[in-house]
Amino acid sequence: MLRWLKVIGLGCALGLVLVAADMALWSLLVRSGRPGQVRPGPPLSLSTEPVKRELVRVIDSQLSDFRRGDYSAAYAYADSDLQAQVSTNTFERIVKTGYPAIARSRSASFGVILDNGEEALVTVGILTQSGRLMHYRYLLRHERGGWRISGVFRVPVPGRTV
């Protein structure tokens, strides 16, 4: 009995360490250090239709890659800062463990889309495999090759979604 208690205790401790490591890594990936903030620069405003289409295409393409289990293709949508910090394998592990709803989403719906030409903030509703709707904000950065994803964080929505 004592042996099992030790095993359970060590398993819980290891789980907490892994969760803390994932949280620390994601806080590094969101360059501002606090979820929801875009680094200082020109103010964000409602995106034009062409920019909206491109931002939706990037996010939707990455989500499709996740659904197919193609994490290498999904990794290509990450911005250069994120790619410099984590490998494809680490990226896959972070998404699968820290963002299972995104890793295995059924579909996505897009809400408010803001940008300043350099950075963008996109509100996304993710329909999970179980049919639950979860809300996220995507931070994107415009690089030479186009828009790339620099961070994602969950947005709790109080009340019920109908």
N, CA and C of each residue as an Amber inpcrd file, in Angstrom:
protein
   486
   0.8170000  -1.1890000   0.0000000   0.0000000   0.0000000   0.0000000
   0.8690000   1.2640000   0.0000000   1.8990000   1.2630000   0.8420000
   2.7820000   2.4210000   0.9130000   3.4930000   2.6440000  -0.4180000
   3.8550000   1.5630000  -1.0840000   4.5260000   1.6580000  -2.3850000
   3.6080000   2.3680000  -3.3930000   2.3290000   2.0150000  -3.4210000
   1.3900000   2.6390000  -4.3610000   1.1890000   4.1130000  -4.0550000
   1.1550000   4.4580000  -2.7910000   1.0250000   5.8660000  -2.4130000
   2.2280000   6.6670000  -2.9010000   3.4270000   6.0710000  -2.7980000
   4.6270000   6.7370000  -3.3000000   4.5570000   6.9090000  -4.8170000
   4.1290000   5.8600000  -5.5230000   4.0170000   5.9200000  -6.9810000
   3.0180000   6.9970000  -7.3870000   1.8730000   7.0320000  -6.7360000
   0.8540000   8.0400000  -7.0500000   1.3820000   9.4410000  -6.7450000
   2.0300000   9.5960000  -5.6100000   2.6030000  10.8980000  -5.2430000
   3.6490000  11.3670000  -6.2420000   4.5420000  10.4680000  -6.6660000
   5.5570000  10.8260000  -7.6560000   4.9160000  11.1550000  -9.0060000
   3.8780000  10.4110000  -9.3810000   3.1800000  10.6890000 -10.6390000
   2.5330000  12.0590000 -10.6270000   1.9040000  12.4080000  -9.5210000
   1.2910000  13.7400000  -9.3990000   2.3460000  14.8370000  -9.4530000
   3.4500000  14.6190000  -8.7610000   4.5240000  15.6220000  -8.7710000
   5.0820000  15.8030000 -10.1700000   5.3060000  14.6990000 -10.8790000
   5.8050000  14.7810000 -12.2440000   4.8100000  15.5070000 -13.1430000
   3.5290000  15.2220000 -12.9670000   2.4970000  15.9050000 -13.7440000
   2.5190000  17.4030000 -13.5130000   2.6610000  17.8210000 -12.2700000
   2.7210000  19.2500000 -11.9500000   3.9470000  19.9050000 -12.5650000
   5.0710000  19.1940000 -12.5540000   6.2970000  19.7290000 -13.1520000
   6.1030000  19.9180000 -14.6540000   5.5010000  18.9280000 -15.3240000
   5.2720000  19.0340000 -16.7670000   4.3010000  20.1630000 -17.1060000
   3.2480000  20.3090000 -16.3270000   2.3020000  21.4040000 -16.5520000
   3.0010000  22.7480000 -16.3630000   3.7910000  22.8750000 -15.3090000
   4.5200000  24.1280000 -15.0630000   5.4910000  24.4280000 -16.1980000
   6.1740000  23.3890000 -16.7060000   7.1140000  23.5880000 -17.8140000
   6.3780000  24.0440000 -19.0720000   5.2280000  23.4300000 -19.3640000
   4.4520000  23.8510000 -20.5320000   3.9700000  25.2890000 -20.3830000
   3.4980000  25.6550000 -19.2050000   3.0320000  27.0250000 -18.9800000
   4.1810000  28.0180000 -19.1390000   5.3370000  27.6670000 -18.6200000
   6.4950000  28.5570000 -18.7330000   6.9040000  28.7210000 -20.1870000
   6.8840000  27.6290000 -20.9350000   7.2620000  27.6900000 -22.3460000
   6.2830000  28.5470000 -23.1300000   4.9880000  28.3650000 -22.8950000
   4.0100000  29.1620000 -23.6370000   4.0840000  30.6350000 -23.2560000
   4.4330000  30.9360000 -22.0140000   4.5710000  32.3480000 -21.6610000
   5.7420000  32.9740000 -22.4110000   6.7650000  32.1700000 -22.7160000
   7.8670000  32.6730000 -23.5380000   7.4370000  32.8690000 -24.9840000
   6.5370000  32.0030000 -25.4480000   6.1120000  32.0570000 -26.8410000
   5.2250000  33.2600000 -27.1200000   4.4650000  33.6890000 -26.1290000
   3.6800000  34.9140000 -26.2780000   4.6230000  36.0420000 -25.8750000
   5.1830000  36.7090000 -26.8580000   6.2880000  37.6350000 -26.6460000
   6.0050000  38.7340000 -25.6260000   4.7750000  39.1170000 -25.4770000
   4.4870000  40.2090000 -24.5510000   4.5880000  39.7630000 -23.0960000
   4.6030000  38.4420000 -22.8520000   4.7170000  37.9350000 -21.4930000
   3.3810000  37.7970000 -20.7970000   2.3370000  38.4520000 -21.3230000
   1.0060000  38.3250000 -20.7330000   0.0280000  38.0140000 -21.8540000
  -0.7630000  36.9200000 -21.7090000  -1.7250000  36.5860000 -22.7390000
  -2.6640000  37.7490000 -23.0140000  -2.9740000  37.9520000 -24.2700000
  -3.9310000  38.9820000 -24.6460000  -3.3100000  40.2850000 -25.0520000
  -2.0290000  40.4360000 -24.8460000  -1.3780000  41.6890000 -25.2020000
  -0.5140000  41.5100000 -26.4320000  -0.6160000  42.4470000 -27.3000000
   0.2680000  42.5020000 -28.4530000   1.3590000  43.4870000 -28.0760000
   2.5780000  43.2480000 -28.5180000   3.6780000  44.1350000 -28.1210000
   3.3940000  45.5630000 -28.5930000   3.9790000  46.5590000 -27.9520000
   3.7100000  47.9470000 -28.3040000   3.9900000  48.2180000 -29.7750000
   3.1650000  49.0020000 -30.3720000   3.2940000  49.3530000 -31.7860000
   2.0560000  50.1130000 -32.1910000   1.8130000  50.2380000 -33.4680000
   0.5970000  50.9210000 -33.9050000  -0.6230000  50.2260000 -33.3140000
  -1.6800000  50.9840000 -32.9990000  -2.8770000  50.3710000 -32.4160000
  -3.5530000  49.4210000 -33.4040000  -4.2150000  48.4210000 -32.8520000
  -4.9610000  47.4810000 -33.6700000  -6.3000000  48.0930000 -34.0650000
  -6.7640000  47.7670000 -35.2540000  -8.0870000  48.1970000 -35.6940000
  -8.7120000  47.0540000 -36.4860000 -10.0010000  47.1770000 -36.7780000
 -10.6790000  46.1240000 -37.5290000  -9.9540000  45.8740000 -38.8410000
  -9.7500000  44.6250000 -39.1600000  -9.0190000  44.2550000 -40.3640000
  -9.8740000  44.4380000 -41.6140000  -9.2130000  44.7140000 -42.7170000
  -9.9010000  44.7980000 -44.0080000 -10.2490000  43.3750000 -44.4560000
 -11.1450000  43.2570000 -45.3980000 -11.5730000  41.9320000 -45.8770000
 -10.4120000  41.0890000 -46.4030000  -9.5030000  41.6450000 -47.2220000
  -8.3900000  40.7990000 -47.6900000  -7.5090000  40.2900000 -46.5470000
  -7.2520000  41.1330000 -45.5570000  -6.4340000  40.7070000 -44.4120000
  -7.1930000  39.6620000 -43.6020000  -8.4950000  39.8770000 -43.3810000
  -9.3100000  38.8920000 -42.6630000  -9.2280000  37.5300000 -43.3410000
  -9.4090000  37.5230000 -44.6560000  -9.3760000  36.2530000 -45.3980000
  -8.0310000  35.5420000 -45.2130000  -6.9480000  36.3040000 -45.2580000
  -5.6160000  35.7060000 -45.1200000  -5.3910000  35.1700000 -43.7020000
  -5.8000000  35.9230000 -42.6940000  -5.6360000  35.4730000 -41.3160000
  -6.4650000  34.2140000 -41.0540000  -7.7050000  34.2030000 -41.5330000
  -8.5660000  33.0270000 -41.3690000  -7.9540000  31.8340000 -42.0990000
  -7.4220000  32.0540000 -43.3020000  -6.8100000  30.9720000 -44.0640000
  -5.6410000  30.3470000 -43.3080000  -4.7830000  31.1820000 -42.7130000
  -3.6190000  30.6810000 -41.9770000  -4.0660000  29.8340000 -40.7840000
  -4.9700000  30.3630000 -39.9860000  -5.4220000  29.6350000 -38.7870000
  -6.1650000  28.3660000 -39.1820000  -7.0810000  28.4760000 -40.1430000
  -7.8600000  27.3190000 -40.5780000  -6.9600000  26.2370000 -41.1780000
  -5.9320000  26.6470000 -41.9110000  -4.9980000  25.6720000 -42.4930000
  -4.2430000  24.9290000 -41.3980000  -3.7860000  25.6590000 -40.3750000
  -3.0720000  24.9960000 -39.2860000  -4.0060000  24.0300000 -38.5500000
  -5.2380000  24.4430000 -38.3100000  -6.1950000  23.5600000 -37.6360000
  -6.4550000  22.3030000 -38.4680000  -6.5540000  22.4580000 -39.7760000
  -6.7400000  21.2970000 -40.6630000  -5.5450000  20.3580000 -40.5790000
  -4.3440000  20.9250000 -40.5280000  -3.1390000  20.1050000 -40.3880000
  -3.1620000  19.3300000 -39.0680000  -3.5810000  19.9800000 -37.9900000
  -3.6850000  19.2960000 -36.7030000  -4.6700000  18.1310000 -36.8070000
  -5.8300000  18.3640000 -37.4320000  -6.8420000  17.3040000 -37.5530000
  -6.3010000  16.1010000 -38.3130000  -5.4550000  16.3420000 -39.2950000
  -4.8570000  15.2600000 -40.0840000  -3.6520000  14.6380000 -39.3730000
  -3.2260000  15.2330000 -38.2640000  -2.0520000  14.7360000 -37.5460000
  -0.7460000  15.1310000 -38.2000000  -0.7830000  16.1320000 -39.0820000
   0.4220000  16.5870000 -39.7820000   1.0230000  17.7840000 -39.0420000
   1.7550000  17.4880000 -37.9710000   2.3070000  18.5490000 -37.1350000
   3.4590000  19.2850000 -37.8100000   4.1330000  18.6470000 -38.7380000
   5.1900000  19.3340000 -39.4860000   4.5970000  20.4470000 -40.3380000
   3.4940000  20.1560000 -41.0050000   2.8250000  21.1810000 -41.8190000
   2.2580000  22.2860000 -40.9250000   1.6900000  21.9010000 -39.7850000
   1.1390000  22.8930000 -38.8560000   2.2380000  23.7950000 -38.3010000
   3.4060000  23.2280000 -38.0570000   4.5570000  23.9630000 -37.5300000
   4.9970000  25.0640000 -38.5000000   4.7950000  24.8470000 -39.7810000
   5.1850000  25.8400000 -40.7950000   4.4020000  27.1420000 -40.6470000
   3.2530000  27.1110000 -39.9710000   2.4570000  28.3200000 -39.7610000
   2.8920000  29.0970000 -38.5180000   3.8160000  28.5410000 -37.7380000
   4.3350000  29.2380000 -36.5580000   5.3140000  30.3150000 -37.0020000
   5.3490000  31.4170000 -36.2620000   6.2660000  32.4910000 -36.6520000
   7.7220000  32.0990000 -36.3900000   8.6350000  32.8730000 -36.9430000
  10.0570000  32.5400000 -36.8710000  10.5780000  32.5360000 -35.4370000
  10.0580000  33.4080000 -34.5660000  10.4920000  33.4130000 -33.1650000
  10.1360000  32.0900000 -32.4850000   8.9210000  31.6330000 -32.6980000
   8.4800000  30.3840000 -32.0920000   9.3010000  29.2150000 -32.6350000
   9.5170000  29.1950000 -33.9550000  10.2970000  28.1130000 -34.5570000
  11.7410000  28.1160000 -34.0560000  12.2740000  29.2840000 -33.7350000
  13.6400000  29.3640000 -33.2050000  13.7110000  28.8160000 -31.7770000
  12.5920000  28.8070000 -31.0720000  12.5770000  28.3780000 -29.6720000
  12.2430000  26.9110000 -29.4760000  11.4320000  26.3310000 -30.3700000
  11.0110000  24.9390000 -30.1810000  11.1360000  24.1510000 -31.4780000
  11.4110000  22.8630000 -31.3470000  11.4850000  21.9640000 -32.5010000
  10.0750000  21.5150000 -32.8790000   9.9660000  20.8510000 -34.0040000
   8.6700000  20.3220000 -34.4440000   8.1250000  19.3390000 -33.4150000
   8.9820000  18.4650000 -32.8820000   8.5330000  17.4820000 -31.8920000
   8.0360000  18.1480000 -30.6150000   8.7420000  19.1600000 -30.1560000
   8.3160000  19.8890000 -28.9550000   7.0070000  20.6120000 -29.2240000
   6.8960000  21.2210000 -30.3880000   5.6600000  21.9010000 -30.7940000
   4.4870000  20.9180000 -30.7500000   4.6770000  19.7440000 -31.3090000
   3.6140000  18.7290000 -31.3170000   3.2090000  18.3490000 -29.8980000
   4.1980000  18.1290000 -29.0360000   3.9040000  17.7500000 -27.6490000
   3.1450000  18.8530000 -26.9240000   3.5580000  20.1010000 -27.1360000
   2.8900000  21.2320000 -26.4800000   1.4400000  21.3210000 -26.9240000
   1.2000000  21.2050000 -28.2160000  -0.1710000  21.3100000 -28.7270000
  -1.0260000  20.1580000 -28.2110000  -0.5160000  18.9430000 -28.2880000
  -1.3000000  17.7800000 -27.8590000  -1.6140000  17.7960000 -26.3670000
  -0.6410000  18.2220000 -25.5460000  -0.8620000  18.1930000 -24.0960000
  -1.5010000  19.4710000 -23.5630000  -1.1130000  20.6150000 -24.0940000
  -1.6160000  21.8760000 -23.5740000  -2.8560000  22.4080000 -24.2760000
  -3.0870000  21.9420000 -25.4980000  -4.2040000  22.4480000 -26.2990000
  -4.9190000  21.3070000 -27.0160000  -5.4220000  20.3130000 -26.2660000
  -6.0440000  19.1540000 -26.9190000  -7.2700000  19.5270000 -27.7590000
  -8.0000000  20.5620000 -27.3580000  -9.1700000  20.9810000 -28.1400000
  -8.7470000  21.4780000 -29.5190000  -7.6290000  22.1690000 -29.5820000
  -7.1170000  22.6630000 -30.8590000  -6.5170000  21.5090000 -31.6630000
  -5.8290000  20.6050000 -30.9880000  -5.1970000  19.4800000 -31.6740000
  -6.2180000  18.5840000 -32.3610000  -7.4190000  18.4860000 -31.7790000
  -8.4230000  17.5730000 -32.3190000  -9.7730000  18.2690000 -32.4980000
  -9.7600000  19.4740000 -33.0220000 -11.0080000  20.2200000 -33.1880000
 -11.8590000  19.6240000 -34.3070000 -13.1560000  19.9000000 -34.2150000
 -14.0580000  19.5040000 -35.3070000 -14.1430000  20.6100000 -36.3410000
 -14.2300000  21.8480000 -35.8440000 -14.3380000  22.9950000 -36.7440000
 -13.9920000  24.2590000 -35.9750000 -13.9430000  25.3670000 -36.7140000
 -13.6310000  26.6620000 -36.0990000 -14.5510000  27.7210000 -36.6750000
 -14.8820000  28.6960000 -35.8410000 -15.6310000  29.8710000 -36.2990000
 -14.8230000  31.0950000 -35.8790000 -14.8970000  32.1280000 -36.6730000
 -14.0450000  33.2850000 -36.4530000 -14.8810000  34.4880000 -36.0580000
 -14.3830000  35.1910000 -35.0370000 -15.0550000  36.3780000 -34.5340000
 -14.3030000  37.6270000 -34.9350000 -14.0790000  38.4880000 -33.9790000
 -13.4190000  39.7700000 -34.2180000 -11.9840000  39.5380000 -34.6860000
 -11.5960000  40.2820000 -35.7310000 -10.2480000  40.1790000 -36.2870000
  -9.6690000  41.5850000 -36.3650000  -8.5710000  41.7930000 -35.6330000
  -7.9190000  43.0940000 -35.5560000  -6.4760000  42.9660000 -36.0310000
  -5.9590000  44.0320000 -36.6310000  -4.5390000  44.0390000 -36.9920000
  -4.0430000  45.4730000 -37.1040000  -2.7180000  45.5990000 -37.1890000
  -2.0940000  46.9020000 -37.4120000  -1.0870000  46.8400000 -38.5640000
  -1.2150000  45.7950000 -39.3840000  -0.2950000  45.6080000 -40.4950000
   0.9150000  44.7790000 -40.1270000   1.2830000  44.7870000 -38.8430000
   2.4280000  44.0160000 -38.3590000   1.9910000  42.8330000 -37.5090000
   0.9760000  43.0460000 -36.6860000   0.4740000  42.0130000 -35.7880000
  -1.0400000  41.9710000 -35.8630000  -1.5880000  40.8170000 -35.5000000
  -3.0390000  40.6470000 -35.5460000  -3.5000000  39.8530000 -34.3340000
  -4.7420000  40.0670000 -33.9800000  -5.3960000  39.3570000 -32.8870000
  -6.7150000  38.8340000 -33.4390000  -6.9040000  37.5150000 -33.3870000
  -8.0820000  36.8870000 -33.9770000  -8.7900000  36.0630000 -32.9150000
 -10.0840000  36.2920000 -32.7400000 -10.9020000  35.5090000 -31.8230000
 -11.4600000  34.3160000 -32.5930000 -11.2510000  33.1050000 -32.0280000
 -11.6460000  31.8800000 -32.7190000 -12.4450000  31.0000000 -31.7690000
 -13.5880000  30.5250000 -32.2410000 -14.3710000  29.5290000 -31.5140000
 -14.0100000  28.1560000 -32.0390000 -13.5880000  27.2750000 -31.1520000
 -13.1770000  25.9230000 -31.5340000 -14.2490000  24.9440000 -31.0520000
 -14.8010000  24.1740000 -31.9880000 -15.7530000  23.1250000 -31.6340000
 -14.9590000  21.8520000 -31.3910000 -15.0130000  21.3470000 -30.1560000
 -14.2270000  20.1760000 -29.7770000 -14.8840000  18.8960000 -30.2990000
 -14.1600000  17.7990000 -30.1970000 -14.6950000  16.4980000 -30.6040000
 -15.9620000  16.1460000 -29.8390000 -16.0640000  16.5950000 -28.5880000
 -17.2410000  16.2880000 -27.7660000 -18.3930000  17.2520000 -28.0190000
 -18.1890000  18.2390000 -28.8940000 -19.2520000  19.1840000 -29.2140000
 -19.2590000  20.4320000 -28.3520000 -18.2430000  20.5990000 -27.5400000
 -18.1350000  21.7850000 -26.6760000 -17.4690000  22.9250000 -27.4500000
 -17.9630000  24.1420000 -27.2600000 -17.3750000  25.3070000 -27.9130000
 -16.4080000  25.9830000 -26.9440000 -15.1580000  26.1410000 -27.3750000
 -14.1400000  26.8040000 -26.5620000 -13.6190000  27.9960000 -27.3530000
 -13.3090000  29.0690000 -26.6540000 -12.8540000  30.2970000 -27.3090000
 -11.3720000  30.5320000 -27.0740000 -10.6950000  30.9500000 -28.1420000
  -9.2590000  31.2230000 -28.0980000  -8.9750000  32.5430000 -28.7970000
  -7.8400000  33.1120000 -28.4630000  -7.3240000  34.2640000 -29.2020000
  -5.9900000  33.8540000 -29.7980000  -5.8580000  34.1190000 -31.0660000
  -4.6180000  33.8480000 -31.7890000  -3.8790000  35.1560000 -31.9840000
  -2.5930000  35.1420000 -31.6920000  -1.7200000  36.2690000 -31.9950000
  -0.9300000  35.9040000 -33.2410000  -0.9350000  36.7820000 -34.2310000
  -0.1970000  36.5330000 -35.4630000   0.7200000  37.6970000 -35.7500000
   1.7810000  37.3950000 -36.4890000   2.7460000  38.4240000 -36.8620000
   2.9810000  38.3260000 -38.3640000   3.0860000  39.4750000 -38.9980000
   3.3460000  39.4870000 -40.4350000   4.8460000  39.4160000 -40.6700000
   5.2570000  38.3810000 -41.3830000   6.6590000  38.1930000 -41.7290000
   6.8040000  38.2690000 -43.2410000   8.0060000  38.1490000 -43.7150000
   8.2720000  38.2410000 -45.1500000   7.3950000  37.2840000 -45.9660000
   7.1690000  36.0770000 -45.4550000   6.3780000  35.0770000 -46.1720000
   4.8820000  35.1710000 -45.9430000   4.4370000  36.1460000 -45.1630000
   3.0080000  36.2900000 -44.8750000   2.7450000  36.2330000 -43.3800000
   1.4860000  36.0310000 -43.0350000   1.0840000  35.9850000 -41.6290000
   1.4640000  34.6430000 -41.0250000   1.9980000  34.6940000 -39.7940000
   2.3940000  33.4960000 -39.0600000   1.8750000  33.6010000 -37.6240000
   1.5730000  32.4540000 -37.0390000   1.0030000  32.3880000 -35.6940000
   2.1210000  32.4820000 -34.6620000   1.9680000  33.4240000 -33.7140000
   2.9950000  33.5780000 -32.6910000   2.5280000  33.1450000 -31.3050000
   1.2510000  32.9200000 -31.1180000   0.7640000  32.4560000 -29.8250000
  -0.7330000  32.2410000 -29.8420000  -1.1870000  31.4230000 -28.9000000
  -2.6150000  31.1160000 -28.7560000  -2.9060000  31.0270000 -27.2670000
  -4.0320000  31.5890000 -26.8520000  -4.4260000  31.4130000 -25.4620000
  -5.9330000  31.3070000 -25.3630000  -6.3770000  30.5620000 -24.3680000
  -7.8070000  30.3190000 -24.1700000  -8.4260000  31.5440000 -23.5280000
  -9.6590000  31.8300000 -23.9500000 -10.4200000  32.9370000 -23.4050000
 -11.6690000  32.3530000 -22.7390000 -11.7450000  32.4230000 -21.4150000
 -12.9570000  31.9250000 -20.7710000 -14.1250000  32.8500000 -21.0910000
 -15.2540000  32.2310000 -21.4410000 -16.4520000  33.0020000 -21.7380000
 -17.4760000  32.6540000 -20.6620000 -17.8300000  33.6390000 -19.8320000
 -18.7840000  33.3640000 -18.7560000 -20.1850000  33.1040000 -19.3190000
 -20.9500000  32.3380000 -18.5900000 -22.3250000  32.0470000 -19.0050000
 -22.3630000  30.8800000 -19.9620000 -23.4960000  30.7570000 -20.6230000
 -23.7230000  29.6520000 -21.5460000 -23.7110000  30.1310000 -22.9810000
 -23.2010000  29.2770000 -23.8500000 -23.2450000  29.5710000 -25.2840000
 -24.4250000  28.8140000 -25.8640000 -25.2700000  29.5240000 -26.6020000
 -26.4730000  28.9000000 -27.1630000 -26.2890000  28.7310000 -28.6500000
